[in-house]
């Protein structure tokens, strides 16, 4: 399948190897070759033959090839069946196809999805206080009956 690079702000062809790069792209970047370096991009597409090694940050990404080191996204990460990601992975939401490979520390910021994350110790203390108050109320009722 031939790729049309005219729809991308940045395109790396399959025969290209770019090392030591520090890129800031306000738009979409498609990588079918190899980039080693730091990449900040709004939307990243790593094609089946593509490889990105380094610190990657942005809003969204679609990975069909290989990503290594760190990937930090505020939005959706889509990992296709041929996609391989190894390293520190942070995302807003994720979609993984069967066959995708993710290895490393994988996390999301779920605090943005919930008003307040549940805290086990606070819940345990509330339960203990409720049980204690119920037993006190029973004692008071029993005392009044005597």
Secondary structure, DSSP 8 states (H G I E B T S, - for coil): ----GGG-SEEE-TT-EEEEEEEEEEEEEEESSEEEEEEEEEEEEE-TT-EEEEEEEEEEEEESSEEEEEEEESSEEEE-TT-EEEEEEEESEEEE-TT-EEEEEEEE-GGGTSSS---HHHHHHHHHHHHHHHHHHHHHHHHHH-
